[in-house]
Amino acid sequence: MSLQNLRTHFVSEINPATDDGKAVVLSGWVHEIRDLGGICFVVLRDRSGRAQITMVKKKTDAELLDTAKRQSRESVISVTGIVKAEPKAPNGYEIIPSTITLINESASPLPMDTTGKVDAELDTRLDNRFIDLRREESTAIFLIRNQVQKSIREFLYENKFMETSTPKIVAAATEGGTDLFPISYFDREAFLNQSPQLFKQMLMASGFDRVFEIGPIFRAEEHDTRKHLNEATSIDIEMSFADHEDVMEILEKMIVRVYEDVSEKCSKSLEILGVTLKIPKLPFKKYTYENVLDIINNEIPEIETKMQFGDDIGTQAEHLFGEYVFNKTGESHYFITAWPTKTKPFYAMPNADRPEISNSFDMMHRTMELSSGAQRAHLYDVLCNQIRSKGLNVDSFEFYLKPFQFGMPPHGGFGVGCERLVMTMLELDNVREAVLFPRDRKRLSP
């Protein structure tokens, strides 16, 4: 068979109402074979779904029937046949085959089951990711992730953002600190970038006005939790002539757009995963950091140690406060604003009236943080003082600081973790399920 004639349709493209009686060619994997005596079924699977290939023994050529029975599960086949409307079959039709061609035979036994009849641990699935991704649940996750990123791009283009790509190899830490992966860069030491932050700010000085990037970030953190990765995909935006309130408005509208699009365009994938999306309501509720501390200290008795101004909001407090918000409002998304200046990176703008707090925010889901953002310090002297206050060397940031001396507009931005966004949207148990080939403390392959 010519490779040019291996497919006329994806499984999901066949409409039994209009295609009944038509000849088609489907290609994919043998999902299952059922021999029921007088009738034999081969279930063919492609990315879009499953099709039932039906052979009544008395009406089927013996050689064709023998070819069908000899296929091993997960072998790659191509089937030419006639569409027959059949309400009891998957998708409302079956294929009556005239030819079944083996393209590539699969070895047996399989390293894991793809039908869902035998559960596998996450590590087993990740060790055999190529075959795990054939499972309809895994495919559904990444079809939805594809729509998430597509919707974000469309939303940002509609709001006059331009897409950029910034370096992933840098000479120094983006935000200070030690959570860096060092690499050899010819005769110098370099690092994998933690964030496009400094570069997207430099683009504000270039007059690009509104930029975004969807790309990898690298954090050498030794966390080993269900929500941490060492390589992740960050959705970063930066916008000029804007403060933190403007940035939060863009962020919350972007999140709602994503939920709306996924709900509308990924209904089959959501059904496979058993997920019913609740579209967040605008505007998201805002709590200042000090509001949060007051509620935690006075209304959440499970947290026994009183929190003080400047304390980080730990995992337990974050989770319990998220439940508090959900019980009060029925909403899973909210903002924590006005964080202490000392808890935020040096580029966050201190509040003009209360410099001990910053014009910054975190966007939260009831289960975890999804995004951090702020109005940025755009004045050179303020920024230098901020860098020194963090115990960092101003000279180390010369390339970053230079644009601030030659006309930097006021600006702000945020970063959203794509994997966490998908994880919370789909109620996944582990963020690694939202990554094709995750990189964490223990996993460097495949």
HELIX and SHEET records of a PDB file:
HELIX    1   1 LEU A    3  ASN A    5  5                                   3    
HELIX    2   2 VAL A   11  GLU A   13  5                                   3    
HELIX    3   3 PRO A   16  ASP A   19  1                                   4    
HELIX    4   4 LYS A   57  LYS A   59  5                                   3    
HELIX    5   5 ALA A   62  LYS A   69  1                                   8    
HELIX    6   6 PRO A   90  GLY A   92  5                                   3    
HELIX    7   7 LEU A  122  ASP A  127  1                                   6    
HELIX    8   8 ARG A  129  ASP A  132  1                                   4    
HELIX    9   9 GLU A  136  GLU A  158  1                                  23    
HELIX   10  10 GLN A  197  ALA A  205  1                                   9    
HELIX   11  11 HIS A  244  LYS A  265  1                                  22    
HELIX   12  12 SER A  267  LEU A  273  1                                   7    
HELIX   13  13 TYR A  289  GLU A  299  1                                  11    
HELIX   14  14 THR A  315  THR A  329  1                                  15    
HELIX   15  15 THR A  341  THR A  343  5                                   3    
HELIX   16  16 TYR A  380  SER A  389  1                                  10    
HELIX   17  17 VAL A  394  PHE A  397  5                                   4    
HELIX   18  18 GLU A  398  LEU A  401  1                                   4    
HELIX   19  19 LYS A  402  GLN A  405  5                                   4    
HELIX   20  20 CYS A  418  LEU A  426  1                                   9    
HELIX   21  21 VAL A  431  ALA A  434  5                                   4    
SHEET    1   A 6 ALA A  23  ASP A  35  0                                        
SHEET    2   A 6 ILE A  39  ASP A  46 -1                                        
SHEET    3   A 6 GLY A  49  VAL A  56 -1                                        
SHEET    4   A 6 TYR A  93  ASN A 104  1                                        
SHEET    5   A 6 VAL A  76  ALA A  85 -1                                        
SHEET    6   A 6 ALA A  23  ASP A  35 -1                                        
SHEET    1   B 8 MET A 162  GLU A 163  0                                        
SHEET    2   B 8 ARG A 210  PHE A 218  1                                        
SHEET    3   B 8 GLU A 231  SER A 240 -1                                        
SHEET    4   B 8 HIS A 411  GLY A 417 -1                                        
SHEET    5   B 8 MET A 368  GLN A 375 -1                                        
SHEET    6   B 8 SER A 360  HIS A 365 -1                                        
SHEET    7   B 8 HIS A 333  THR A 337 -1                                        
SHEET    8   B 8 LYS A 285  THR A 288  1                                        
SHEET    1   C 3 ILE A 169  VAL A 170  0                                        
SHEET    2   C 3 ARG A 188  LEU A 192 -1                                        
SHEET    3   C 3 PRO A 182  TYR A 185 -1                                        
END                                                                             
